[in-house]
Amino acid sequence: MNQQSVNMREIRDVANRFDANSLESCIQLAMENKDNPCYPNDEREETMNVLAKGLYVRSQMEQGKTSAEAIRVLGKRIRSYSLSPCGRGLG
């Protein structure tokens, strides 16, 4: 299983387990390099990545999307950004 599919599983998991306020608090803890109950991980960058994407998915879910729909929206956003000139560092 590749790293991207593992991350998506982790993103889905935190989005399902925590509400938006809890995820925002966990992001703040991660920025302060403190213990994180939402996604305990030694790598701060990965923690921030998973929590921020989890928060986005959770906010989509709170607007009425299913978990699967919210993950698809996130994937589309990531792909559109990575394909844009700005996403490739060209603009």
CYANA upper distance limits for C-alpha pairs under 8 A (distance plus 0.5 A):
  1 MET  CA      5 SER  CA      7.24
  1 MET  CA      6 VAL  CA      7.63
  2 ASN  CA      6 VAL  CA      7.04
  3 GLN  CA      7 ASN  CA      6.66
  4 GLN  CA      8 MET  CA      6.74
  5 SER  CA      9 ARG  CA      6.75
  6 VAL  CA     10 GLU  CA      6.79
  7 ASN  CA     11 ILE  CA      6.48
  7 ASN  CA     50 VAL  CA      7.36
  8 MET  CA     12 ARG  CA      6.55
  8 MET  CA     71 ILE  CA      8.43
  9 ARG  CA     13 ASP  CA      6.59
 10 GLU  CA     14 VAL  CA      6.77
 10 GLU  CA     50 VAL  CA      7.45
 11 ILE  CA     15 ALA  CA      6.61
 11 ILE  CA     50 VAL  CA      5.93
 11 ILE  CA     51 LEU  CA      7.54
 11 ILE  CA     53 LYS  CA      6.84
 11 ILE  CA     54 GLY  CA      5.26
 11 ILE  CA     57 VAL  CA      8.36
 12 ARG  CA     16 ASN  CA      6.60
 12 ARG  CA     54 GLY  CA      7.04
 12 ARG  CA     57 VAL  CA      8.01
 12 ARG  CA     67 SER  CA      7.61
 12 ARG  CA     71 ILE  CA      7.88
 13 ASP  CA     17 ARG  CA      6.62
 14 VAL  CA     18 PHE  CA      6.35
 14 VAL  CA     38 CYS  CA      7.13
 14 VAL  CA     39 TYR  CA      7.83
 14 VAL  CA     51 LEU  CA      7.79
 14 VAL  CA     54 GLY  CA      6.33
 15 ALA  CA     19 ASP  CA      7.63
 15 ALA  CA     54 GLY  CA      5.25
 15 ALA  CA     55 LEU  CA      6.87
 15 ALA  CA     57 VAL  CA      6.55
 15 ALA  CA     58 ARG  CA      5.32
 16 ASN  CA     58 ARG  CA      7.63
 16 ASN  CA     67 SER  CA      8.11
 18 PHE  CA     22 SER  CA      6.40
 18 PHE  CA     23 LEU  CA      6.79
 18 PHE  CA     38 CYS  CA      7.92
 18 PHE  CA     58 ARG  CA      8.47
 19 ASP  CA     23 LEU  CA      6.83
 19 ASP  CA     58 ARG  CA      7.24
 20 ALA  CA     24 GLU  CA      6.64
 20 ALA  CA     55 LEU  CA      6.36
 20 ALA  CA     58 ARG  CA      6.68
 20 ALA  CA     59 SER  CA      6.91
 21 ASN  CA     25 SER  CA      6.74
 22 SER  CA     26 CYS  CA      6.69
 22 SER  CA     38 CYS  CA      8.43
 23 LEU  CA     27 ILE  CA      6.60
 23 LEU  CA     38 CYS  CA      7.50
 23 LEU  CA     51 LEU  CA      7.02
 23 LEU  CA     52 ALA  CA      8.45
 23 LEU  CA     54 GLY  CA      8.11
 23 LEU  CA     55 LEU  CA      6.44
 24 GLU  CA     28 GLN  CA      6.80
 24 GLU  CA     55 LEU  CA      7.74
 25 SER  CA     29 LEU  CA      6.79
 26 CYS  CA     30 ALA  CA      6.63
 26 CYS  CA     36 ASN  CA      6.38
 26 CYS  CA     37 PRO  CA      7.51
 26 CYS  CA     38 CYS  CA      6.62
 26 CYS  CA     39 TYR  CA      8.44
 26 CYS  CA     51 LEU  CA      7.98
 27 ILE  CA     31 MET  CA      6.69
 27 ILE  CA     48 MET  CA      6.89
 27 ILE  CA     51 LEU  CA      6.79
 27 ILE  CA     52 ALA  CA      7.66
 28 GLN  CA     32 GLU  CA      6.84
 29 LEU  CA     33 ASN  CA      6.64
 29 LEU  CA     34 LYS  CA      5.65
 29 LEU  CA     35 ASP  CA      7.31
 29 LEU  CA     36 ASN  CA      6.68
 30 ALA  CA     34 LYS  CA      6.28
 30 ALA  CA     35 ASP  CA      7.79
 30 ALA  CA     36 ASN  CA      6.91
 30 ALA  CA     44 ARG  CA      7.10
 30 ALA  CA     47 THR  CA      7.50
 30 ALA  CA     48 MET  CA      7.09
 31 MET  CA     44 ARG  CA      8.37
 31 MET  CA     48 MET  CA      8.18
 33 ASN  CA     44 ARG  CA      7.69
 35 ASP  CA     40 PRO  CA      7.37
 36 ASN  CA     40 PRO  CA      5.64
 36 ASN  CA     41 ASN  CA      8.37
 38 CYS  CA     51 LEU  CA      8.37
 39 TYR  CA     47 THR  CA      6.92
 39 TYR  CA     50 VAL  CA      8.36
 39 TYR  CA     51 LEU  CA      7.76
 40 PRO  CA     47 THR  CA      7.91
 41 ASN  CA     46 GLU  CA      8.16
 41 ASN  CA     47 THR  CA      6.61
 42 ASP  CA     47 THR  CA      8.39
 43 GLU  CA     47 THR  CA      6.75
 44 ARG  CA     48 MET  CA      6.62
 45 GLU  CA     49 ASN  CA      6.61
 46 GLU  CA     50 VAL  CA      6.64
 47 THR  CA     51 LEU  CA      6.55
 48 MET  CA     52 ALA  CA      6.36
 49 ASN  CA     53 LYS  CA      6.69
 50 VAL  CA     54 GLY  CA      6.36
 51 LEU  CA     55 LEU  CA      6.49
 52 ALA  CA     56 TYR  CA      6.83
 53 LYS  CA     57 VAL  CA      6.72
 53 LYS  CA     74 LEU  CA      8.07
 54 GLY  CA     58 ARG  CA      6.49
 55 LEU  CA     59 SER  CA      6.56
 56 TYR  CA     60 GLN  CA      6.83
 56 TYR  CA     74 LEU  CA      7.99
 57 VAL  CA     61 MET  CA      6.73
 57 VAL  CA     67 SER  CA      7.74
 57 VAL  CA     70 ALA  CA      5.71
 57 VAL  CA     71 ILE  CA      6.72
 57 VAL  CA     74 LEU  CA      7.36
 58 ARG  CA     62 GLU  CA      6.65
 58 ARG  CA     67 SER  CA      8.46
 58 ARG  CA     70 ALA  CA      8.23
 59 SER  CA     63 GLN  CA      6.89
 60 GLN  CA     64 GLY  CA      7.24
 60 GLN  CA     65 LYS  CA      6.25
 60 GLN  CA     70 ALA  CA      6.07
 61 MET  CA     65 LYS  CA      5.04
 61 MET  CA     66 THR  CA      6.20
 61 MET  CA     67 SER  CA      6.71
 61 MET  CA     70 ALA  CA      6.79
 65 LYS  CA     69 GLU  CA      6.25
 65 LYS  CA     70 ALA  CA      6.37
 66 THR  CA     70 ALA  CA      6.60
 67 SER  CA     71 ILE  CA      6.68
 68 ALA  CA     72 ARG  CA      6.76
 69 GLU  CA     73 VAL  CA      6.78
 70 ALA  CA     74 LEU  CA      6.73
 71 ILE  CA     75 GLY  CA      6.63
 72 ARG  CA     76 LYS  CA      6.69
 73 VAL  CA     77 ARG  CA      6.76
 74 LEU  CA     78 ILE  CA      6.68
 75 GLY  CA     79 ARG  CA      6.61
 76 LYS  CA     80 SER  CA      6.50
 77 ARG  CA     81 TYR  CA      6.61
 78 ILE  CA     82 SER  CA      6.60
 79 ARG  CA     83 LEU  CA      6.57
 80 SER  CA     84 SER  CA      6.69
 81 TYR  CA     86 CYS  CA      7.89
 81 TYR  CA     87 GLY  CA      5.56
 82 SER  CA     87 GLY  CA      5.16
 82 SER  CA     88 ARG  CA      6.64
 83 LEU  CA     87 GLY  CA      6.90
 83 LEU  CA     88 ARG  CA      7.50
 84 SER  CA     88 ARG  CA      7.07
 85 PRO  CA     89 GLY  CA      6.99
 85 PRO  CA     90 LEU  CA      5.49
 85 PRO  CA     91 GLY  CA      6.11
 86 CYS  CA     90 LEU  CA      5.85
 86 CYS  CA     91 GLY  CA      5.00
 87 GLY  CA     91 GLY  CA      8.47
